Amino acid sequence: MKNLVKEKKKVFLIAQSARGGLRKHLCDLLDNLDYQKFEVWVIYNDVYVDEIFKKHVDFLEEKIHTFVIHELVREMNPLKDIVAYKKLNRLMKEIRPDIVHCHSSKAGVAGRLAATRNHVKKIFYSPHWYAFLSPEFSKRKRKLFILIERVLSKYFTTKTFACSMGEKETAISNGIDKEEKFLIIHNGIPDIPLPSREESRRKLKLPLNAYILGNVARMVPQKNPLLFFHLSKLILEKNPWIHFVWIGDGPLLEMVKNYIDQNGLSNNIHIYGYLSEVEILVSAFDGTLTTTEGEGFSYSILESLRVGIPVLSSNVMGNNEAIITQKNGMLFDSETIVENPNLVFDFIDWSKTITRESVKQTFLDRFPVEVMIKKISEEYLRD
């Protein structure tokens, strides 16, 4: 038994936060890694995690090790950043990991620096959407982030796992590193039992016979909720029998509620905050409408396809790799859709002609979690 334990590869999974898509990715890793081959340590800041992640960690407490670093914060904070680095450095000196896998930008900085200092053989990085792509940062900050990513990728990274072709191409076009330093590993999710359309609608108190377009996302500028609700207004002017659903909270929630009230749309628009069962409640939709301005690779789209729900999506990185036009969805240009909303009507008409089984098959063919886990595990174990 002792020999078996010694043969395990020690893996550090480092993440500054564990919410939304990043949390789903980490939970799927923790649920599906082979603990006969890997001894897993999860390092994170417990202030930036949700209840689902906490329950996962608690459930797996006999299989994994955890280490909390409160100084691992999202914003740039030199004092806390140095403390976080020092704590990671001390932990790596003590445990001597074989593999360090950093998730998102802040963990990617401190984790990769500490791993290199401790001569870790394999240092992997999953950006989950590069920070320099975020519109909330100034041009000067984005240039700084690009420079940091270049240095870290060239000197402190074995390989970067891009969750989409678009993420890889964006990194290369910004001079982050050469092509062979990247591996595309699409997000994948497990195929699980799901409630029926009627069951989910009853739980959400939605009309059973209406056509429903929905979206699952935080109400932040990146997800562009104002475009979603403006399109809703345009569609409802001609089709008052359609209903719209948004599941998710965020800083733009009050602005959206004011827009809905001012335009008299409250009868047909249903807004829910954070729901822990959201990934299964999407079965209530007839179609998913996502207006995001950018994604690494959207989990909400995968969750829709898993149920068999077609998706109408803005034509952005990641999403345009998941959508196969008129097979599991359609794409639109965010800059012109308001002037020409006919594509939304076309999507609604088309979605009524296909089966949920045919849409779900596009998920089963391309995005099961087993494919993602196999690719990551192979890189962990590669000599």
N, C-alpha and C positions, 0 to 999 in steps of 0.2 A: 504493500500500500504506500509506503514511504517513497519507493522508487517511482510509483505512478504520479504522486504529487510533484516530485521533483521534475518530472518530464513535462508538466504543464507549462505552457507559455504564460507568463505574467503580463496581463494587458491592463493598461491604464486608459480609461475612457474619461476625458476631461471636458467639461462643459460649464460655461459661465451660468447658463440658465437651462431650464427644462420645461418649456411651455410650448404650446402649439405644435407646429411641424417638427421642431427639434426634439420635443419630448416624445412624440410618436416614434421618431427614428430611434432614439435611445431605448425606449421601452421594447420596441421590436428586436433590437440587438440583444437586450438583456433576456428577453423571452426565448430567443432562438439560438444563441451561441452554445456551442458544445462545451459544457463544463467539465467533461472528461479531458478536454484538450487545453482549456483556458482557465486560468485563475484571474478573475476579473475584479478590478478596483474601479469604483465610480467616484470621481472627484468633481464637486460642484458647489455652488452657493445655494443653500437651502432657502434663501429669501426669494429667489427667482424661479421657483418651481411650483407646479400646480398640484392639486390633491391626487390626481391620477398617478403622477410620478412618485409622490410620497408613498402611495399604497403599493406601487410596483416594488419600490425599494424595500419596503417592510416585508412584503410577501417573499422576496428573494433573499432575505437577510442571512439565511443559512448557506446560500450559494455564492454571494458576492461580498466584497468589502466596500465600505464607503468612507469618504473623507471629505469633510465640509471646510471650505475656505470662504469666509465671509468677505474677504478683501477682493475676491474675484468678481469685480463689478463691470457693468456694461460701459459706463462712461470712462473717459480718459481721466485717471487720477493717479499721478506719479507715485504718491506715498503708498496708496493701497496696491498699486500695480507691483511695486517693489516687494511689498510684504507677501503678496500672492506668489510671486516668483520664488521668494526665499522658502516659503512653506512647501511649494512643489519640489524645489531642489532638495530640501531635507527629506521629504517623503521618498523621493526617487533614490537617494543615497541609501536609505534604510531598506527599501523593498527590492530595488534593482530590477525594474520591469524590463521585459524583452521587447515589448511593443507599447508605444504611446500613440493614442488616436485622439486628436484634438478636434473639438466640434465648435464651429463659429469663430469669429475674428478674435475676440479678447482671449478666450482659452487658447486659441491658436498661437498667440504671441507668447504668453507666459509658458505654456506647455511645451512648445517647440524649443524655446531657449533653454529651459531646464533639462529637457530630454537630451539635447545636444551636449550640454555641459556634463551630463552623467553618462555619455557614450552609449545611449540607447541605440540598438542596432536598427530598429524600424520605427520611423516617426511618420505617422499618417495624419492628414488634415482633411476635414470635411467642412468647407466654408458655409454651406447652407445659406447661400446668397451673400456675396462679398459686400463688406461694409461700404466700399467705394461706389457701389451701385445705388445706395440709399439716397433718395432726393432730399432728405432733411439735412444732410451735411453740406457745408459750403464747398465751393470748387477747390479752395485751398486745402481743406481737410481731406477731400477725396484724393487729391494728388499725393498727400502725405500717406494715406492708407495704401495707395498703389505702390509707393516706394517701399513701405514696410513689407507688403506682401511679396514684392520682388526679392528682397533680401532674405526673408524667411524661407521662401520657396527654394531659392538657389542654394543656400548654405545650411538650412536647418530642417529640411523635409525630404523624406524618402520618396513619397508619392502623395499627390492630392487626389482625393476621390471627388470628382465632379458629379453632381446629381443629375446633370443633363448635358447634352451636347452644347447647348447654348452657354451654360456656365463655363465649360471648358474653352469654348471659342472666345468668350469674353475675356477670360484670363490671358489667353495667348495674345489676343489683339491689344491688350494693355501691357504687354511685355512682362507678364508675371514670371513666365518660365517657358522652356521649350516643350514641345508636344509630348515627348515621351515621359515627362514627369506627371502626367495626368492620366487617370483612368475613369471612364464614365461608369458609374454605378447608379442606375435609376432607383429612386425610392420604390419600395414595394411594401405591401400591406397584407396581412393574413386574410384568407377567405373564411369568414365567420358566419354563424347563423344570424339572420337579420329579420326584423319584424316586417309584416306586410305593410303595404301602403295605407290600408285602413287603420291598422293598429297604431302606426306612427301619427296619423292625422288625429286620431282620437286623443292621443297623449298630448299633442300640441294644441288641441281644441281648434282644428282647422276644418273648413267645410269638406265633406267627404266627396262631393261630386265636382268641385271646381278644378280648373287647370291651374297648377301651382308652379311658378318659377321661384327657385330659392337659391340662397347662397350661404356659405359658412365661412366667415372670416372676421378678423378683428376690425373694428371701425377706426382704421388709421389711414392716413393719406395714401400709402402704398396700395391699399386695396380699393381705393377710389369709390367709396360708397355713394358719393354724391352723383356720380354717373349712373350707378345702379338705380337710384331712386328717381333721377331725371328720366331715364328710359322707362321706368315704371309709369311715370306720369303720362308720357307720350303714348304708351300702349293702352293705358286705361281710358284715354280719351275716345278710343275706337272700340275697345274690348273690355267693357266693365265686368265681364264674367271671369276675368283672370285675377288671380291673387298672387301676391309676392311675399316672400319670407326672407328675413335676414337673421341668422343666428350668430351672435357674437357681440361683445361689448368693446369699448374703447373710447378714446378722447373725442371722437366726432359724433358720439351718440346724441348729445343734446342738439347739435346743429341739425342732424338728420330728423329728429323728432319735430323740431320747429318747421322744417321744410314740409314734412308730411301734414302737419296741422294747417299751415298756411295755404296749402293746395287742396285741402279737403280729401286726403287720400287714406284716412285712417281705417275706413271700412274694408279696404282691399289690401292693405299692407300690414304685415304682422312682424314685429320686431321682438326678438328674444335676446336676452343677455347670454352669458356663458352657460352652456348646458353640458354636463359631464357625459351624457349619452349621445352627443351630437353626431358621432360617426355612424350610428345606426338609425337615428331619426331622419336622416336625409332620404330614407325610403319614402317619406311623405311627399317628396317632390315628383312632378312630372318631368321637369327639366331643371338643370342648374345653369344659372347665369352668373358668370364671374367677370368683374370689370377691373381686375387688378392691373396695376401699372408695371408689375414685374414680379417674377418668382424664380426661385432656384428650380424647384419641381414641386408642383402643388399637391399636397395631400388631400385637399378637399375635392379635387378632380378625381383622384384615385378612389376616394370613398364613394363618389357618385357612380363611377363606372362599375365598381364592385357590386352595387345594388342593381345596376342595369339602367341607370338614369343618364340620358344624353346630356351633353354639356355645350353651352354657347359661351365661348371664352374670348377675351381680348387676345390678340395675336402677339403674345410676349414669350420670352425665353422660358423653356420648360413646358409651358402649356401647349405650345404648338408642336411638341413632340408626343404628347399624350393623346391629342385629338387627331383622329383620322376623319377627314371631312366626309360628311354624310354616311359615316359608318358608326361613329360614336359621338359625333358632335359637329360643330361648325366654329369658325374663327371670324372675328371682326376687327376692324381698325377703330381704335378708341377715338381717333381724331375726326372720323367721318360718320360714325354710327348715329349721332344725334340728328345730323342733317338727312340721313337716309336710314331710318329705323325699320325699313321693310325687311331687312335680314332677320330681325327678331320675329316678325310675323311668319317669314319663311321657315324659320327654325321651329316655331310652334306647330305649324302645319306638318312639317316633315316628321317631327317627334311623335306625332300621332300614328304614323305609318309603320313604325319599327317596333320590335319586341324588346323587352328588357333582357331576354336571354341573349339576343344578338349583341347588345351593347356590353353585357357582362363578359361575353367571350373575349372581347378586346382587352379586358383587364386580365382574365385568366391566361391569355396567350403571352402577355408582356410584363405584368407587374406583380406577380405573386411574391410574397416576402421571402420565399425559399431561394429565389434567384438572387436577391440582394444579399442575403446572408451567405450564400455559397461564394459569391465573388469577394466579399470582405474577408471571410474565413480563409480563402485561398491566399490572399495577400498577407494575412497574419502569419500563415504557416510556410509561405514560400521561403526557400533557402536563399 
